[in-house]
Structures are given as C-alpha cells and as structure tokens.
Amino acid sequence: METITLVLVMFVAVILSSTLVRMLPIPLPLPLIQIALGAGIGMVANWRLELDPEVFFLLFLPPLLFLDGWRIPKEGLFRDKGIILALALGLVFITVLGVGYFIHLLIPAIPMPVAFALAAVVSPTDPVAVSAIAARVSVPKRLMHILEGESLLNDASGLVCLRFAIAATLTGSFVLTEAVVSFARLALGGIVIGVVVTWLITRLKEWISRQYGEETGAQILISLLIPFVAYMLAEHVHCSGILAAVAAGISMSYTELSGKALAVTRVRRTAVWDTLQFSLNGMIFVLLGEQLPGIIAGASRVVQETGHHQPIWLLLYIVVINLALGAVRFIWVWLMMRFTLYRDRPTTAASMWRVAATTSVAGARGTITLAGVLTLPLLLTDGAAFPARDLAILLAAGVIIVSLIVASIGMPILLKHGLDLPAEPEHALATEQARKLAAGAAIQAIEQAQHEMSEGKPDADRYIDAASRLTDLYRYRIDTQVVTDQEEARQTAAQIEEIEQRLRLAGLRAERGELFRLTRTGQLDEEAARKLIRQIDLLEAQYMV
C-alpha cells in the first residue's frame, strides 16, 4: 500500500512540474524541475521505491524508444544519415573507450569494465530536455532533427555497449573479436525481430478489422503492446531488445502509411501515447530525485570507495567527467560536420565553432542514462556485491543534472544570434500543392458519391445541394492556396488561411459554449451533448495542430 501511495504522489509531482515549468520566468528544463520535486518527496517521505533493474528497464524503455522511432521525421533522418550515424555510433564507441578509460584513471577504485559501463550509460543523449528549452529558444529545425536522430540511435548503441561492459564485469573476460561478432548478431537480430513483429501484428489486425470491423480501444491496446512484444521476444532469443523496440517503432510509421485505421482511432491513440510519453519521462526524473537523498546519505561510504575522505571530491569528479564528455563530443562533432554538412559549403571557423558548441551543449543526458545505470546488477555471479555500483549511480546522476544545467544556460546564449547551419529543403510549395491535390480528390469523390446516392431517387435535389455546399468549400480552399513562386502571393494566401482559422475557432468555441449552457439548464440531455461536443472538439483539434 505504501508503494502504491508513493507512486501516486510521484504522478502528482509529474503533473505539478508541467505547471511550474510554464510559471518560471527562465527556461529551466522540465527534467530539472521534476528531479527537484522528486528530491522533495524523498526528503519528506520515509518510504523508498524499490524496483528490480530488469523490471525497471522493461517498463520504461520499450515504449519510449518505440514512440521515438515511430514519430521521428524519416526524411530528415535519411538526409542527414551521415552526421547522425557518426554521432549515434562513432561518438558512442569513442566515448565508451576514451571516457571509460579516463574514468578508471581518474578513480582507480572503479574497475575498468565498470568504468566502461558508466561511460556507456552517460553516452546517450536525451532530446526531451532539449525540446523543453527549444520551446522558448529558437533552435534550427535541421539541428533538432539531427539531435533527435542521434538520440534515437545512440540509445540503442549505448545500451548495447552497457550490456557488454556488464557481461565483462560478471565474467571477468572480454574478447574484442567476439564482442564485434556478438554486437552484429545482437543488432541485426533485434532489428529483424522488431520489423517482423510490427509487420505481422499490423497485418493481422488489419485483416480482423476488414472481416469484423474495427474496435478503437483494441487498436490502441495493440499499439501499446507491440514494443513490449518486440523487446521481450528479442531478449528471449538473446538479441537486442532495445534495437527491436526502435525498429518496431520505425516500422510502425511505415505500416501506418496505409491509412487503414479509422480517424477516431488515430486521434485517440495519439492522445494515449502523448499521455504515456509524458508520464514515463516524468516518472523517471521524479524517481531520480526521489532516490537522490538516499544516494547522498550514503555519500560518505561512496567517498571512501574513491580513496578520499571529503565529499567535495565527488562533485569534482562529476564536473571533470562532464568536461571530458563535452570535450570528446565537441571535437567529434566539429570533425564530422566538417566532412558532412559543411563538406561542400564554405563557412568561417567562428560559425563552425558555434554550431559545434551548440550541438555539444545540446547533448544533455537524461532518461536513458538513468534507466541504464539503475540496471547495473546488485550482485556478481559469485554472490559478491557489484563493484562501485553506488558510486556509478551517483556519478551518472550528477552527469545528468550538470548536463541539464549546462544545456539550459548554454543553449540560449549560443543561439542568441542564430546559427550558420545549412537550411532544410523548403516544403511550403510542396505542402500547398499536396493540399490542393487532396482537395481536388475530395471534390471528385463527393461528386461521384452524390451521383451514386441520388440516382433514381425522388429527392435527388437534396443530394445535389449537399454536395454543392461541400464542393464549394473545397474549391474555395483550392482558390486560396495558390501555388506560385512569388513570396508576396504565398504570404497573402497564408494570411487568408490564418484569418479563416481564427474565425472558425471563434465559431466552434461559441457553438460549444452554447451546448454546455443548454446542458446545464436541462434543455439538452447529456448523452446528446457529449456526442455534439465531441464532434466540435475534433474539428477544433485539426486547427490546433
């Protein structure tokens, strides 16, 4: 009962954090506020939430990685695949080897395999914190796509490296050639399983929907289960469950392009996944804060593991590790951008420095780092305590907090005057053309349906009038979306669309307000009111996207 109460309190803290982040005058990352609230809970409550590392990993990571793969813009991912792969794979391996060896030299009490494990968990970046800052600071869209792509893939590469480091700690041996072959098998197996699981499940549910109809609740539940099925199946056959979840999410985005799901299913499913993402991300950071008092309380014991007697050494180690991570990231980013984004584009050294510095500062650590470090085993195979586990958790928590603070302070400063970054291709004309073609298809379908529905009926004029009103709306949309190379004409069309949107929203809100008034006064029953209001809400939602 105490555990359930504590979990509910932590959910309340997640809700409260979303309000506080909007109230604060400075753009603090949401994760920092959640960590602070969790620390407050930890200091007030006498309970501690204890989770088995494997259970913690299973509950939090598959759905988050699946959703990242599902929603990441694929066009940007493939266009900048060179720099993204360099950051997500090359940078992770260099960080694990270089920073891991550096940590062992800095703190000899941490064995080499454990140092590599710690470097592996602090190598993945977290786009959630950067997105929170980007809401108040203008981050170039192309840079955000690069950071999102890096985060999606380095989650998997960092956690696979963690797995090897833990295995080396438990077995006491590590062979590079075996590790490379094993990595390839883990990666390919996980990717194949993720793709196959998603394809089979979506094909099965589409067949059932065609034969017996579609149930929205069941469709949403299926989407929630896919990442867990892919993850658990991959782990069962000793492949990468992390990569399986990512591959399942990317595959889901392509299978959804068939457009066979009902509109109401997509609307409700999006709401469910948004809530799940917000809840899981928030709970992880609140959990970190809730664990901090206990971790800090044992600081004296942890300090003794380092061979010192003053807790200040822990803070020094955290700062130095962050500096090492930042230096490695900056050098690698600068080199890779020189050979990818700026290979055929001349630029000044100052511009390159600012882009590399911004990309480096934006590499804040968060969800995956915390989830990964908490999965360190409690015991070795012989029953002895896992070496330096508490110290690794404390250092990883410190890296998360410091990197979030640096990102919240550094990004606004570096982005103050913009970045000289190659722009993404302009999609405005393509979007207008697509909407025009879609409106034309709608007119054709309406005219055909009207003809089929009214043929041979005495009230055919009613069908003609209804079709005329709808086609007039679509024709007006085509007329106001003039596709032209003239910037002024495009701006005029955009202004007309904005005016129309604001007028439509005003009408919809007034309509809904009147329905609520009629329901309150008993002039409209609740069931009918709920249906009418739902229709208005869906209409309003399409203008709020």
Secondary structure, DSSP 8 states (H G I E B T S, - for coil): -HHHHHHHHHHHHHHHHHHHHHH-SS---HHHHHHHHHHHHHHH-S------HHHHHHHHHHHHHHHHHHHS-HHHHHHTHHHHHIIIIIHHHHIIIIIHHHHHHH-TTS-HHHHHHHHHHHSS--HHHHHHHHTTS---HHHHHHHHHHHHHHHHHHHHHHHHHHHHHHHS---HHHHHHHHHHHHHHHHHHHHHHHHHHHHHHHHHHHHH---HHHHHHHHHHHHHHHHHHHHHTTS-HHHHHHHHHHHHHHHGGG--S-HHHHHHHHHHHHHHHHHHHHHHHHHHHHHHHHHHHTHHHHHHHHT-S-THHHHHHHHHHHHHHHHHHHHHHHHHHHHTTTSSS---HHHHHHHHHHHHHT----HHHHHHHTTS-SB-TTS-B-TTHHHHHHHHHHHHHHHHHHHHHHHHHHTTT----------HHHHHHHHHHHHHHHHHHHHHHHHHHHTT-TTHHHHHHHHHHHHHHHHHHHHHS---S-HHHHHHHHHHHHHHHHHHHHHHHHHHHHHHHHHHTTSS-HHHHHHHHHHHHHHHHHHH-
